[in-house]
Amino acid sequence: MPTTTALLLALLIAPTGFAGTADASVLLDADRAFAVATEKGRLEGFLSFLAEDTATLRPDLPVIRGRKAVAERWASLLSNPAMSIRWQPLDAAISSSGDLGYTIGAYEIVRSGENAGVVATGKYVTIWKKQADGSWKVVFDSGVPDTPKNK
């Protein structure tokens, strides 16, 4: 999956270029707001940042397309009160045309209650598209898990 994600990102970046002077901090802010909305609003907060035509990749599945289909993939995690996902963007870039960008970062999935703790970590890439109203929406989001540490 890492190769597929990198290839998809490269294909999306190639036509527009990322040599512009656009301030990528707007995407870092959008990604942080996305994380807060997900923490507070769970599935509804998560969905509020997805474009209708969003997509994701998951192992052994065809490309998952559309807001509803992506929501179905996230529902079990984001509807479980004992589990949460937190993430932090590490870098961002915006295309020279100013309408497409990406963030990359690190995430962790945390269990609360009995057996509380971090249960998984990984890295992610989120591709954002600027909307007609000036907001940014997620058009692609996928991650790769870190190799679990031996305990």
Phi and psi in degrees as GROMACS dihedral restraints (atoms count N, CA, C in turn):
[ dihedral_restraints ]
;  ai    aj    ak    al  type     phi  dphi    fc
    3     4     5     6     1   -57.1    20    10
    4     5     6     7     1   -39.5    20    10
    6     7     8     9     1   -65.4    20    10
    7     8     9    10     1   -42.1    20    10
    9    10    11    12     1   -63.4    20    10
   10    11    12    13     1   -43.8    20    10
   12    13    14    15     1   -62.9    20    10
   13    14    15    16     1   -45.1    20    10
   15    16    17    18     1   -63.1    20    10
   16    17    18    19     1   -41.5    20    10
   18    19    20    21     1   -63.7    20    10
   19    20    21    22     1   -45.4    20    10
   21    22    23    24     1   -60.3    20    10
   22    23    24    25     1   -45.4    20    10
   24    25    26    27     1   -61.1    20    10
   25    26    27    28     1   -44.6    20    10
   27    28    29    30     1   -61.4    20    10
   28    29    30    31     1   -41.9    20    10
   30    31    32    33     1   -65.7    20    10
   31    32    33    34     1   -37.0    20    10
   33    34    35    36     1   -73.2    20    10
   34    35    36    37     1   -33.1    20    10
   36    37    38    39     1   -78.4    20    10
   37    38    39    40     1   -38.5    20    10
   39    40    41    42     1   -51.8    20    10
   40    41    42    43     1   -47.2    20    10
   42    43    44    45     1   -67.3    20    10
   43    44    45    46     1   -28.2    20    10
   45    46    47    48     1  -104.0    20    10
   46    47    48    49     1   -29.1    20    10
   48    49    50    51     1    77.9    20    10
   49    50    51    52     1   150.9    20    10
   51    52    53    54     1  -124.3    20    10
   52    53    54    55     1    40.4    20    10
   54    55    56    57     1  -100.9    20    10
   55    56    57    58     1     6.1    20    10
   57    58    59    60     1   -70.1    20    10
   58    59    60    61     1   174.6    20    10
   60    61    62    63     1  -102.8    20    10
   61    62    63    64     1    11.5    20    10
   63    64    65    66     1   -58.1    20    10
   64    65    66    67     1   141.7    20    10
   66    67    68    69     1   -78.7    20    10
   67    68    69    70     1   107.2    20    10
   69    70    71    72     1   -71.4    20    10
   70    71    72    73     1    -9.2    20    10
   72    73    74    75     1   -61.8    20    10
   73    74    75    76     1   -24.9    20    10
   75    76    77    78     1   -62.6    20    10
   76    77    78    79     1   -35.2    20    10
   78    79    80    81     1   -75.9    20    10
   79    80    81    82     1   -36.3    20    10
   81    82    83    84     1   -61.2    20    10
   82    83    84    85     1   -42.0    20    10
   84    85    86    87     1   -64.5    20    10
   85    86    87    88     1   -42.4    20    10
   87    88    89    90     1   -62.4    20    10
   88    89    90    91     1   -42.0    20    10
   90    91    92    93     1   -67.5    20    10
   91    92    93    94     1   -39.2    20    10
   93    94    95    96     1   -64.6    20    10
   94    95    96    97     1   -40.1    20    10
   96    97    98    99     1   -65.5    20    10
   97    98    99   100     1   -36.8    20    10
   99   100   101   102     1   -59.6    20    10
  100   101   102   103     1   -45.2    20    10
  102   103   104   105     1   -64.0    20    10
  103   104   105   106     1   -43.1    20    10
  105   106   107   108     1   -65.5    20    10
  106   107   108   109     1   -43.6    20    10
  108   109   110   111     1   -61.2    20    10
  109   110   111   112     1   -37.4    20    10
  111   112   113   114     1   -70.6    20    10
  112   113   114   115     1   -40.9    20    10
  114   115   116   117     1   -62.2    20    10
  115   116   117   118     1   -44.6    20    10
  117   118   119   120     1   -83.3    20    10
  118   119   120   121     1   -41.7    20    10
  120   121   122   123     1  -102.1    20    10
  121   122   123   124     1     0.6    20    10
  123   124   125   126     1    54.4    20    10
  124   125   126   127     1  -129.0    20    10
  126   127   128   129     1   -62.1    20    10
  127   128   129   130     1   -43.0    20    10
  129   130   131   132     1   -63.9    20    10
  130   131   132   133     1   -39.4    20    10
  132   133   134   135     1   -63.5    20    10
  133   134   135   136     1   -42.9    20    10
  135   136   137   138     1   -60.1    20    10
  136   137   138   139     1   -49.3    20    10
  138   139   140   141     1   -63.2    20    10
  139   140   141   142     1   -28.4    20    10
  141   142   143   144     1   -64.4    20    10
  142   143   144   145     1   -16.8    20    10
  144   145   146   147     1  -101.4    20    10
  145   146   147   148     1    -4.5    20    10
  147   148   149   150     1   -89.5    20    10
  148   149   150   151     1   135.4    20    10
  150   151   152   153     1   -72.0    20    10
  151   152   153   154     1   156.1    20    10
  153   154   155   156     1   -59.0    20    10
  154   155   156   157     1   -33.8    20    10
  156   157   158   159     1   -98.5    20    10
  157   158   159   160     1    24.4    20    10
  159   160   161   162     1   -61.1    20    10
  160   161   162   163     1   160.6    20    10
  162   163   164   165     1  -146.2    20    10
  163   164   165   166     1   160.7    20    10
  165   166   167   168     1  -150.6    20    10
  166   167   168   169     1   166.6    20    10
  168   169   170   171     1  -119.8    20    10
  169   170   171   172     1   139.2    20    10
  171   172   173   174     1  -137.3    20    10
  172   173   174   175     1   148.2    20    10
  174   175   176   177     1   -56.9    20    10
  175   176   177   178     1   139.2    20    10
  177   178   179   180     1    62.7    20    10
  178   179   180   181     1    20.5    20    10
  180   181   182   183     1  -128.6    20    10
  181   182   183   184     1   154.3    20    10
  183   184   185   186     1   -66.3    20    10
  184   185   186   187     1   168.3    20    10
  186   187   188   189     1   -56.1    20    10
  187   188   189   190     1   132.1    20    10
  189   190   191   192     1   -93.8    20    10
  190   191   192   193     1   119.7    20    10
  192   193   194   195     1  -121.8    20    10
  193   194   195   196     1   139.3    20    10
  195   196   197   198     1    99.2    20    10
  196   197   198   199     1   146.1    20    10
  198   199   200   201     1   -58.2    20    10
  199   200   201   202     1   -43.3    20    10
  201   202   203   204     1   -64.8    20    10
  202   203   204   205     1   -44.7    20    10
  204   205   206   207     1   -65.6    20    10
  205   206   207   208     1   -40.2    20    10
  207   208   209   210     1   -65.7    20    10
  208   209   210   211     1   -40.8    20    10
  210   211   212   213     1   -58.6    20    10
  211   212   213   214     1   -40.6    20    10
  213   214   215   216     1   -61.5    20    10
  214   215   216   217     1   -34.9    20    10
  216   217   218   219     1   -71.4    20    10
  217   218   219   220     1   -28.7    20    10
  219   220   221   222     1   -95.6    20    10
  220   221   222   223     1   -13.2    20    10
  222   223   224   225     1   -58.3    20    10
  223   224   225   226     1   -42.3    20    10
  225   226   227   228     1   -63.5    20    10
  226   227   228   229     1   -40.1    20    10
  228   229   230   231     1   -72.3    20    10
  229   230   231   232     1   -49.2    20    10
  231   232   233   234     1   -79.7    20    10
  232   233   234   235     1    -9.4    20    10
  234   235   236   237     1  -100.1    20    10
  235   236   237   238     1    -4.4    20    10
  237   238   239   240     1   -91.7    20    10
  238   239   240   241     1   111.4    20    10
  240   241   242   243     1   -64.7    20    10
  241   242   243   244     1   -18.0    20    10
  243   244   245   246     1   -87.6    20    10
  244   245   246   247     1    -4.8    20    10
  246   247   248   249     1  -124.0    20    10
  247   248   249   250     1   150.4    20    10
  249   250   251   252     1  -150.8    20    10
  250   251   252   253     1   159.2    20    10
  252   253   254   255     1  -121.6    20    10
  253   254   255   256     1   136.5    20    10
  255   256   257   258     1  -126.5    20    10
  256   257   258   259     1   144.2    20    10
  258   259   260   261     1  -146.2    20    10
  259   260   261   262     1   160.7    20    10
  261   262   263   264     1  -138.2    20    10
  262   263   264   265     1   119.8    20    10
  264   265   266   267     1   -68.9    20    10
  265   266   267   268     1   142.8    20    10
  267   268   269   270     1  -110.1    20    10
  268   269   270   271     1   -26.5    20    10
  270   271   272   273     1  -158.2    20    10
  271   272   273   274     1   159.2    20    10
  273   274   275   276     1  -154.4    20    10
  274   275   276   277     1   158.0    20    10
  276   277   278   279     1  -150.1    20    10
  277   278   279   280     1   152.0    20    10
  279   280   281   282     1  -123.3    20    10
  280   281   282   283     1   140.3    20    10
  282   283   284   285     1   -62.3    20    10
  283   284   285   286     1   159.1    20    10
  285   286   287   288     1   -63.0    20    10
  286   287   288   289     1   -24.8    20    10
  288   289   290   291     1   -78.2    20    10
  289   290   291   292     1   -15.1    20    10
  291   292   293   294     1    80.8    20    10
  292   293   294   295     1     8.3    20    10
  294   295   296   297     1  -116.6    20    10
  295   296   297   298     1    -0.6    20    10
  297   298   299   300     1  -141.8    20    10
  298   299   300   301     1   141.4    20    10
  300   301   302   303     1  -159.3    20    10
  301   302   303   304     1   175.7    20    10
  303   304   305   306     1  -141.9    20    10
  304   305   306   307     1   156.5    20    10
  306   307   308   309     1  -126.0    20    10
  307   308   309   310     1   148.2    20    10
  309   310   311   312     1  -126.8    20    10
  310   311   312   313     1   150.0    20    10
  312   313   314   315     1  -169.4    20    10
  313   314   315   316     1  -167.3    20    10
  315   316   317   318     1  -121.6    20    10
  316   317   318   319     1   145.6    20    10
  318   319   320   321     1  -130.1    20    10
  319   320   321   322     1   162.7    20    10
  321   322   323   324     1  -143.4    20    10
  322   323   324   325     1   143.8    20    10
  324   325   326   327     1  -106.8    20    10
  325   326   327   328     1   128.8    20    10
  327   328   329   330     1  -123.1    20    10
  328   329   330   331     1   137.9    20    10
  330   331   332   333     1  -103.9    20    10
  331   332   333   334     1   137.1    20    10
  333   334   335   336     1  -108.2    20    10
  334   335   336   337     1   171.8    20    10
  336   337   338   339     1    80.3    20    10
  337   338   339   340     1  -146.6    20    10
  339   340   341   342     1   -62.2    20    10
  340   341   342   343     1   138.8    20    10
  342   343   344   345     1    60.6    20    10
  343   344   345   346     1    36.6    20    10
  345   346   347   348     1   -63.0    20    10
  346   347   348   349     1   149.1    20    10
  348   349   350   351     1   148.5    20    10
  349   350   351   352     1   178.4    20    10
  351   352   353   354     1   -76.0    20    10
  352   353   354   355     1   124.8    20    10
  354   355   356   357     1  -104.1    20    10
  355   356   357   358     1   -16.9    20    10
  357   358   359   360     1  -162.0    20    10
  358   359   360   361     1   150.4    20    10
  360   361   362   363     1  -135.4    20    10
  361   362   363   364     1   163.5    20    10
  363   364   365   366     1  -178.2    20    10
  364   365   366   367     1  -171.7    20    10
  366   367   368   369     1  -121.7    20    10
  367   368   369   370     1   157.3    20    10
  369   370   371   372     1  -143.1    20    10
  370   371   372   373     1   162.4    20    10
  372   373   374   375     1  -131.2    20    10
  373   374   375   376     1   134.1    20    10
  375   376   377   378     1  -125.3    20    10
  376   377   378   379     1   129.1    20    10
  378   379   380   381     1  -104.5    20    10
  379   380   381   382     1   130.2    20    10
  381   382   383   384     1  -114.4    20    10
  382   383   384   385     1   145.0    20    10
  384   385   386   387     1  -125.3    20    10
  385   386   387   388     1   132.5    20    10
  387   388   389   390     1   -73.6    20    10
  388   389   390   391     1   132.4    20    10
  390   391   392   393     1   -91.6    20    10
  391   392   393   394     1   166.2    20    10
  393   394   395   396     1   -57.8    20    10
  394   395   396   397     1   -30.5    20    10
  396   397   398   399     1   -85.0    20    10
  397   398   399   400     1     3.1    20    10
  399   400   401   402     1    93.0    20    10
  400   401   402   403     1   -10.2    20    10
  402   403   404   405     1   -78.1    20    10
  403   404   405   406     1   166.2    20    10
  405   406   407   408     1  -112.7    20    10
  406   407   408   409     1   134.5    20    10
  408   409   410   411     1  -124.4    20    10
  409   410   411   412     1   152.0    20    10
  411   412   413   414     1   -79.1    20    10
  412   413   414   415     1   123.9    20    10
  414   415   416   417     1  -107.8    20    10
  415   416   417   418     1   -13.9    20    10
  417   418   419   420     1  -156.6    20    10
  418   419   420   421     1   137.2    20    10
  420   421   422   423     1  -148.9    20    10
  421   422   423   424     1   127.6    20    10
  423   424   425   426     1  -156.9    20    10
  424   425   426   427     1   156.7    20    10
  426   427   428   429     1  -140.7    20    10
  427   428   429   430     1   168.0    20    10
  429   430   431   432     1  -127.4    20    10
  430   431   432   433     1   133.2    20    10
  432   433   434   435     1   -75.8    20    10
  433   434   435   436     1   148.9    20    10
  435   436   437   438     1   -72.5    20    10
  436   437   438   439     1   155.5    20    10
  438   439   440   441     1   -67.9    20    10
  439   440   441   442     1   126.5    20    10
  441   442   443   444     1   -59.3    20    10
  442   443   444   445     1   140.3    20    10
  444   445   446   447     1   -80.1    20    10
  445   446   447   448     1   142.5    20    10
  447   448   449   450     1   -68.4    20    10
  448   449   450   451     1   136.3    20    10
